[in-house]
Amino acid sequence: MADVKSVTRGAVTMSSASVTATVSISDIAKAMLFIKTRSNSANARQSSVLCEITNGTTLTFTADRADSNIVVEWEIGRAHV
C-alpha cells in the first residue's frame, strides 16, 4: 500500500462550461484526483462535471452547462511508492 506524499487542494466555480486550474504535479501516474461538487443556490439545477488531470500543470473541469452557482472542490493526493 502506498503512502500519501503530499496533498494539494483548491476550488473552481463553473462560470463557463469549461474551466481550468493550475497545479504542479511532478508525476501524474502517482496522482489521485478527488472532487466534491456543491451549489451556492438552493434552486440550482443538477449538472454533471467531468474532471481530469490534463497534464502536470493543468486540471480541466467540463460541465454540461455554465452555472456560477456550481463549485467544484478538488484535491490531488500524490502517492509515495
Phi and psi in degrees as a GROMACS rama.xvg file:
@    title "Ramachandran Plot"
@    xaxis  label "Phi"
@    yaxis  label "Psi"
@TYPE xy
-86.425  145.121  ALA-2
-89.936  153.432  ASP-3
-83.5453  123.997  VAL-4
-83.8744  -43.3512  LYS-5
-156.706  160.211  SER-6
-133.19  134.684  VAL-7
-121.639  135.618  THR-8
-126.315  155.726  ARG-9
-171.836  -174.586  GLY-10
-152.352  148.458  ALA-11
-131.158  151.025  VAL-12
-103.536  132.632  THR-13
-81.3538  60.625  MET-14
-72.5549  -14.9932  SER-15
-136.327  170.093  SER-16
-69.2334  -18.1279  ALA-17
-138.98  123.154  SER-18
-131.127  159.251  VAL-19
-127.256  160.959  THR-20
-131.918  141.555  ALA-21
-90.7719  131.545  THR-22
-136.357  176.892  VAL-23
-133.904  103.594  SER-24
-119.898  115.687  ILE-25
-74.55  -31.7238  SER-26
-142.18  97.7124  ASP-27
-66.7505  -18.3447  ILE-28
-66.8664  -21.4814  ALA-29
-104.862  8.48962  LYS-30
-97.8588  142.514  ALA-31
-123.812  126.654  MET-32
-104.616  125.522  LEU-33
-119.656  141.245  PHE-34
-133.991  157.925  ILE-35
-141.872  130.44  LYS-36
-105.226  148.026  THR-37
-147.457  164.13  ARG-38
-123.088  140.568  SER-39
-86.9785  4.51572  ASN-40
-130.078  136.39  SER-41
-70.3369  -19.1532  ALA-42
-102.476  9.65467  ASN-43
-66.9149  138.455  ALA-44
-75.7074  158.138  ARG-45
-73.616  145.381  GLN-46
-146.595  148.427  SER-47
-101.116  145.773  SER-48
-130.372  127.248  VAL-49
-97.209  130.36  LEU-50
-123.632  135.333  CYS-51
-144.926  150.606  GLU-52
-82.674  103.387  ILE-53
-71.4361  -45.2812  THR-54
-161.179  -168.195  ASN-55
-68.9558  -9.20126  GLY-56
-125.269  -1.222  THR-57
-137.747  133.603  THR-58
-106.901  137.611  LEU-59
-118.12  131.373  THR-60
-118.41  121.954  PHE-61
-124.151  124.431  THR-62
-112.181  162.604  ALA-63
-73.905  -9.93345  ASP-64
-164.711  158.206  ARG-65
-78.7221  136.996  ALA-66
-158.733  104.737  ASP-67
-68.126  -5.53589  SER-68
-81.4012  -15.2771  ASN-69
-93.0028  124.515  ILE-70
-116.969  131.78  VAL-71
-108.289  116.373  VAL-72
-94.4149  129.669  GLU-73
-125.347  156.664  TRP-74
-147.064  130.796  GLU-75
-114.496  123.597  ILE-76
-104.64  136.382  GLY-77
-111.171  124.32  ARG-78
-77.686  143.161  ALA-79
-109.191  102.439  HIS-80
